[in-house]
Amino acid sequence: MSPEEVQKRAFKARVHHWADKLDVKVTWLGVRPMRNKWASCSTHGHLNFNAELLDLEQHLWDYVIVHELLHFFVPNHGQLWKSLMRAHLGSYEAMEEALARQGKRTS
């Protein structure tokens, strides 16, 4: 197994860890190249994550994963979403800024 495949498996395991913790049913999970976003999700339980995440630190994985999974409950980035982010990740804003410096955006 190549190092990329190992990293992809580790990332997907992390997604499933958070999905279980947040009680989200993931029906499809993909890691693929994406031009402008770190991730996207659909109301049908489909998740796509940017393959470039695999090169980043795990705490940044967690930010993107939790960000997307919370959209299954809260479709926007309002106060409830921010409160849930803070409850699960603490001071998530530093992670958000680190990802923004990479030139992509979250949903």
N, C-alpha and C positions, 0 to 999 in steps of 0.2 A: 504494500500500500504506500502511495506517495505521501510526502509530508503535507501536501495540499488536501488530500483525502482525509488524513488523520485530523487536520485542523477543522475541516468541514464537519466531520463526525462529532468532534468536540463541541463545535458551535451548535449543531442541531441538538445535541444532548442538553446544552445549556438552555436552548429554546424550550425544550420539553420540560426541563426542571422548572422554569418560570411559569410555563403554561399550567403545570400541575399545581404549583403554589398559588396561582391566581384563579384557578378553576376555569380555565379557558380550553375549549375543545378545538384543537388544531386539526383540520381535515386535510390540509396540504401544506407542505413546507418546502420552499425552494431557496437555494443560495445561488445567485447568478449575477453576472455583470449588470449594473444599472448605471445610467448616465448621471442623473441629477439627485437621486435620493439614496438614503441609507436603507430604506425599507418601505414596504407597502402592505396593506392588509385589506381583505374584503369581508363583508358581513357574512359570508359563507364559511369563514374559518380558514381562508387561504392566506398564507403569509409568504412574502418574498423578501429576502434580505440581500443586500449588495455583497458580492463576493469580496470586495475590498475590506470589509469588516474583519475578515479572517487575519489580516495583517496587523490589527489593532489589539490593544490590551483588553483583557476580559472585562474590566469594569466599564469600558465603553461598549462592549457587546451587551452587557446588562442594561445599560441605558437604552439602547436601541430596541432591544427585545421587550423590556417592560413598557417602553413608550408605545410600541405597536400593540402589545397585548391589552393594554388599558383602553385602547380605542374600541375594543369589543364591548366595553361598558360605557365609555364616554367618547362620543364621536368628535369632540373638539378639544382645544387646549385651554379650557376655562379653569376656574378656581377648583372645581372638583377634581379634574385631571391633575392639576398641579399638586393638590393635596395628596392624591394617591401616589404620585411620583415621589413626593417627599416621604411619605409613609414607607415606601418600599426601598428607596435608594438614598434617603437622606438629602444632603445638599446636591441635588442633581444638576444644578445650573452650571457647575464647573465642567461636568461631563458634556453638557450641551454645547458649551463654548469650545471645548477641545474638538468636538466633532465639526462644529461650524468652521473652524480653522482649516479643516481638511477639504473644504469646498463643496460639501454636499449638504442637503437638508433632510430633516426627518419630515414625516407626513404632516 
